[in-house]
Amino acid sequence: MMHSNSRPARKALACTILALGCALALAGCHKKAPEKTSEPSLDSNAASAPASPQSSASSALGATPAAAAPATREAGDVNVASLPQGAFALNQKSDDDAWFRLLNDVPDSTGIQDSRNPYTISIALPGNATIHAFRFVASNQVKVTPNHLKVETSGASADGPWTVAYDQDVPGAADIAPGKVIEAEMAAPVTARWLRLTLSSPPGAAPYGIGLTQFAALGKFDNAEASVRNVAGLYHFPLNFGSDGYVLLKQQGAGIDGCYFEAVRGGGNGVRIGKLLGTISGGIEHGGVLRFTRTEADSNTVTPGIMTFEPNGKHVYTALMLGDTRDFDHVKEVGGNRIGDSALECKVGNASPAEAQLEKTGKLALYGVNFDLDKATLRADAKPVLDNVAGILKAHPDWKIEIGGHTDSTGSSGHNQTLSTQRAEAVQQYLTAAGVKADGLSAKGYGDTRPMAPNSSELGRSQNRRVELVRQ
């Protein structure tokens, strides 16, 4: 959670950035005196205030933030339209990353402010989902929250046909409290693979543009097990990965090893590796999202992050949790592009990126070690990751390794403790069967007691669900 004494400065900075980014001629952000509101949480364990049986989407719009939570949202609901879950916008220009702030699921996001009226964004979900409610968080800027909100769904294609799922005015939009949570439960669940969100205001009612702080579709994905997405290749990012921004990803099953580097012209895709700046180790999880840790070559600093990929693979979103990973003020996000396939190789001496990280830092988070939902049964796509780990450990028979199982805070503490222990033991059994010395391995479950990030959003929860190797 963000420190309270840093919030005014950050909001002022956000105001400046949004004002400069808006295509309208703005004299300023025109904020009114700040009004204290509760910070929204998408945690499925958040308490819900009971509502009467007559509660509806329209009544939720008129409610105060404290009473906005619906009565029948189901336990385990997630924001299926968020970048950390694998959702991605389809109708945006490749160099327009402003929409990231609408779907990033970061509690302290600055949101969007756009001169287009109406503003429409199409969102590809990573799989079929059943949606129980929509959540809109009002803009932090005065007279920017739209007068009307519309959400359409499609199960056929990104081009429709579309079915209207939600279509409501926002009462008092011109004077709505900044950051107010507007949560609308559906009268009946809706299913979707694609969403289309439209924000609109009458002419003259949006002098500073229109926008929201966050949009969420709360529900569940179906249980169909999709094939593991292949994201191997060469990418380029303007930030987050050194001055040149070249990132190479190599993939086996759900496992990812990679690096980022300064480039020398020539070689595969017009570049070859000059100076290695750091390594990347992670795995592909539900929704085709890459969870990873980035290790800097010079300092051995380890930073967790995610990458989410456009359905066609051309455009990529990445977010790093810098510094204190429990403070979302340090989330650094940027868009990038896939250059193409690459025959380049990432090597730290003779070691792979995963081996180098475990050797230098003593820890390795095994993202991509995927289990059946709420079980300790390893999925087939986890086996290449563990085979790679087995090879590393057999090359270092003197290492003593603790296998730690970790969960997010969803579910009871007792359940999380049991599940994390069983999953750690499942990994231990696999590695032993693969030839790793049994006396060099131990397994322990930590449940939700050692989070890497806050559990108040999916971005944080995704980093907390992990199996971790720790050298003893």
N, C-alpha and C positions, 0 to 999 in steps of 0.2 A: 504494500500500500504506500502511496506517495506520502512523504512527510508534509504535514499541514503548512509549515512555514515556507515551503517552496511553491505552493499552489498559485498565489497571486502573481509571482514572477512568471510562472509558466503560462498562465492564462493571458497575461499581457503580451508575452512573446507570440502565443498562438493567435491572438487578435491581430497583431502586426502582420504575421505571415499570411493569414487568411485574407486580410485586406489587400495586401500587395498582390496576392494570387488571383483575386477576383477580377474579371475582365471589365467590370463596371468602373466608372470613375468614382472612387470613394474618397471621402475626406477623412475617414477614420472608421473604426468598428462600431462606434455609437453604442457602447455598452452602458447599461444602467447600473445603478449601485448593485454590487454582488448580493445575491440572495442565497442563503445556505440551503443546499438540497442534498439528499442522500445520494451517495455514489452507487450507480447501478452495479449489480452483480449477476452474472449468468451462472453461478454455481447452482447445480441442480439440488443442492442440499439447503439452499436459502429458504428461510421460513416464508410461508405464504399466508397472507391475511385472508380469512374466510370471506366469501362473498355470498350473497343471496342467490337462490336458484334463478332469479330473473336477471342476474348480471349478464351483460352483453358487451360486444366490442365497443359500441358507442358509449355505454356507461363507463367503461374503463377509461375512455378518453377524457371524461370529465373528472375523473378521480384525482386525488392528490397523490404525489409520489409514494407516500407511505402506504396507501391503500390500493396501489395499482396492480399488485400481484394477483393473478387469477386463482380461482379456487381449485381447478382440476388439472393443472399442469402435472405431468407424470414424473415420478422420480426417475432420474437418469436422463432427462431431456438435456440436449445440448444445442448450441447455436449452429444448426446445420448450414447456415449461410455465411459462416466465418472463414476467413483465410486459414486460421489454424486447423480447421476441420477439412480443408482441401477445396473450398469453394473459390470461384474466380469469376471476375467480371468479363463479359464477352464483347460488349459494344463500345469499348473505350480505346482511344488512340494508344499506341504502344509507348509513347513518351509521356502519357498522362497517368501519373501515379497518385493523383489526389484522392481517388476513390479508395485507396488502401485504408485511409483513416476512417472510412465508413464501415468497413468490414473486418478491421484488424482485431476486434475483440479486446482491445486494450482499454481498461477502465478509464484512464485519463486521456483518451484520444481527443484531439482537437476537432475531429469530424471534417465535413466538407462544407464549402460555401461556393456556389457556382452561379454564374450569370445567366445560364440557360433556364428558361421557364416555359414549359415544364422541363424538369430534369428527369431523365429515364436511364436506368441502369439494369441490364440483363445479367443474371447471375447463374452460372452453371454449378450445380451441386455435384459433389464427387460420387453420388449414388442416389438411388431412390430413397425418399424420406417421407415420413408421416409427420406433419406439422400440427401442433396443438395451439400455438399462439405466435403472434408477431410482437416484437418489441421495437419501439422507436424512442430514441433519446433526443430531446429537443436541442436545437443549436445553442451553443454558449454565447451566440451573438444576438443582439436585440433585432427584432423584425426580420429574422432570417428563417426561422422555422416555417415550413410551408403551411398554407391554409388547408391543403388537401393531401391525403395519403392514399395511394392505391397499390395493391399487390396482386399480381396475376400469377398463375401457375400453369405449367405444361409438363406432361409426361411423355410427349411425343418427340419434340425437337427444340432446339434453341430458337427456332423461328415460329414456334407455336404448333397448333392452335392454342390460344390462351383462354383460361377460365379465371374470372374474377373471384378472388378469395377474400379480399378486404378492400373496402372503398368508403372512406369516411372523411368528413371535415374534421379539422382540429379546432375545437372551441377556444376562442381567445388566442389564436396563434400569434397575433401581433404583440400581445403582452405576456405570453407564456413565460414561466420562470426558466432561466437558462439551465439546461441539463435535466429538465423534468422528464421523468420516465413515463412513457405512454405504452401501456401493455394491453393488448387486445387478444383475448382468448377466442378461439373459433367455436361457433356453435356445434360444429362437428369437425373432426380431424380432416385435413386435406393432404393429399399425396402429391408429390412433385419431384421432378428431376431438374427443372429449370424454374427460376423466378424472374419476374419483371417488376421492378419497383419504380413508381412514378411519383415525383414530388411536384406540386403545382400551387400557384397562387394567382389571384386575379391580376390583370395588368395594373400596375401602379401600387400594388400591395407588397411588392418585394423590392424596395429601392436599393437594397444592398446585396441582392442575390438570394438564393434559397439554399437550404442545406439542413443536415442533421448531424448530431454528434456520433450516433451509432444506429445501425439497423441490425436486427436479429430475427431469425426464424427458429423458434424453439420446438424441438421434436426429436425424433429418433430415425436413424438410418435402418433400412431393412438388414436382415442378417446374412444376406447373400455374400459369400466370400469371393471377392474379385481377385483377378490375377494381379500379381505385383507389377506396378508400373515401372517401366524402364526409363530412367532419367540420366543414364550415362552420357557423357559428352563434355564439350568445352563451352563455357559460359563466360559472359562479361558483365560486370557490375561496376557502376561509377563510384560506389562507396562500399565500405565494410570489408573489402578484401585487398587492401594495399593500394598503392598508387596506380598500378596498371589495371587491377580489378579482374584479372583472369583467374577462373576457377575451373579445375578439372575434376570430374566425378567419374569414378570407376565403380562398377556394380557387379555383385554376385548374389543372386537371389534377392533378398530384401536388404542385404548389407551394402554399405557405401564406404569406400575409402577414396580420399581425394586430397587435393592440395590447392593452394593459391600462390601465385608467383608473379615476378616481374618477367615480362616477355622479351624475347629476342626475335626479330623478324625472320621469317623463313620456317620451314618445317611444316608439320600438320596444321591445316587451316590457317596458314600464313604466319604462325607463331611457333616458337619452341620455348622450353623452360630455360630462363636465365637464372635468376636468383629465386630459390624457394623461400617464400615468406612464412608459410605455415601449412598445417595439415588439417584435414577434415575427416571425421569418423562419425558414421551414423547409420541410419537405416530408414527404409520406406515403411510407413505405417498406414493405418486406415485412411482412405481418401487420397492415397498417393502422395502424402505429405512426407517430406524428408526431415526427420529430427536429427540433429547433429551437434557435435561439439567442434569448435575451431580452436586449434592450438597454435599459438604464435611461435615461430622457430627461434627467435632471439630470446624471448622471455619465458617460454613455456606457459604463458597465461592461457587458461582454458575458458572459452566463452560458449555457452549453449545458444542454439538458434534453430530456426525452421526455414525450410524453403517450400513454397507452394507453387505449382506449375499450371499454366494455362492449359486447357484441354488439348490444344494442338502442340503444346510443348515449346512454343516460341518465346513466350514471355514468362518471367519468373518473379515471384515475390520472396524476399528474404527478410527476416527479422532476427537481430542479435540482441541478447540481453546482456548489456555491458555493465561492468562494475558490480554493484550489489544487485544480484539477480532477483531479489525480493522487492525491488523498487521499479515499477513500470515506467518511471521517469527516465530510465536508462534503456528503454527499448529503442533500438535503432533500425529502422526499416528502409528498404530501397528496392527498386525494381531492376531487373536485369534481363538479358536476352541470351538465348541459346545460339551459339555460333555453328555447331554441328558436331558430328562424330569426331573422335580423335584417337590416334594411336599413341599419344604421349603417355608417359608413365610417371607416377609420383613415387619417388624414393627418398628416404632420409637415410643416407648411407646405404646399407643393405637391408634396412628395415622397411616394412610397410607403414603407412600412417598410423594404423591402430597399434602396431607393435611399438612404434616410436613414442606414441602418447603414453602407453602403459609403462614404458621403460623410463621416460623422463619425468612424468608427473605422478606415477604410482596409481593412477586411476583411469578407468575407461568405462564410459557409459555405453551399454550395448543397446542402442536404439535399433529397431528392426528385428529384435528377438520377439516375435509376435506369438501370442497365445490365443486360443479360442476364447470367446467372450466370457469374462468372469470365471475362467477356469485356468488350470495349470497345465493344460495340454498344449505342447508346442505345435505350431503350424509348420507345414512343410517349407514355407519360405524362410523360416528362421534357421534352418539347418545349414545353409551355406555360411551364414554369419558365425554359427558355433563351430563349424568345421575350420574356419579361418582362425578362430580363437584357440581351438585345440592345437593347431599347427604352431601358433605362437608360444603357447605354454609348454609344448613338448620340446621346443627349441631352448627353453629356459627351465630345466628340471629343478633348479635350485629355488625358484620362486615359490613363495607361499601365497596363495590367493584366496581372499574371501569373496564369495559371490553374494552380493546384497540384493534383495528384492525390495522394490519401493513402489508405492501406489500414490494416487492422488487422494483427496479427502472425500470423494464420492463413496457413499456407503458407510457402515459403522466402523469404528476403530477396530473392533474385534474381527470383523470380516476381513478388513484390509490387512491386519496382522497375519491372519491365517493364509490368505491368498498370496501375500508376498513371500511368506515362508515356503509355501508349496511350489511357487514358481522358481525361487532360488534353488530349491532342491531338485527340481526338474532339470535345470541347467547343469547342476552338479552331476547328476546322473548321466546326462548326455555326454558331457566332457569326459567323464570317467570311462564310459563305453567307447569313446573315440580314442582312448589310449593315454589320456592325461593321468599322471600318478595320483591315486586317490588320497594319499597322505599329504598332498600339496594343496588340496582343496577343502574349503569349508563353506557352508551355506547358512545364511541368516536372513530372516525377514524383518524389515523395519516398518512395514505398513506405511502410514502417512506421516511418520514422525520426523523425517528428514527431507522436507521439500527443498527443491532448488529455486522455487519461485512461488508467489502467492497462488493459492487455489481459487481465487476469486474470478478467474476467467479460464477459458480453454487454453489460451496461450501459456498460462502458468501450469495448468493441470497436465498438459501434454509433456512438459519437461519433467514433471514429477513421476510419471509412470515410466519406470526404467528398471533394467537389471544392470548392476554396476560391479565391475571387478576392481578390487582394491588389493594392492600388494601389502603384505604384512611385514 
